[in-house]
């Protein structure tokens, strides 16, 4: 599934996001890519995350918010159950897939993580957060080139990811301590 997910990342600009996502995300991504002001980039990124967390079904959005709180408070079993229920009811909800991927990342279930990131990226090809998480898992597996590829794709979507830019520079330079 890693190779298939890399293919999704490689073609992110060619694929349309899920129709469940608000159309106003498009202009926000354009603004995010074009702005040179960090404060505007931060505000735009925050708005993107708000829209990702939203869903036309208010109950689904509330359930996702509860699951995010469960994850933040390390109630992982409850979060997994809640997200599983949500995804059975709303399989079109990209951020629900991403939140469950995040949960799997935190509990080091890499194969489950990649499956859910893959689904996230099928529904929301521009999900720079999911792409960065995938890159981190690739680094952990020693797949430096795949990680670099994914990090660079995330930067094409959101060039204001400062830590990602630093990680790419370290990987490019072969700096001591940089994953090889």
Secondary structure, DSSP 4 states (H G I P E B T S, - for coil): -HHHHHHHHHTGGGSPPPTTS-THHHHHHHHHHH---HHHHHHHHHHHHHHHH--SSHHHHHHHHHHHHHHHTT-HHHHHHHHHHHHHH-TT-HHHHHHHHHHHHHTT-HHHHHHHHHHHHHH-TT-HHHHHHHHHHHHHTT-HHHHHHHHHHHHHH-TT-HHHHHHHHHHHHT-TTS--
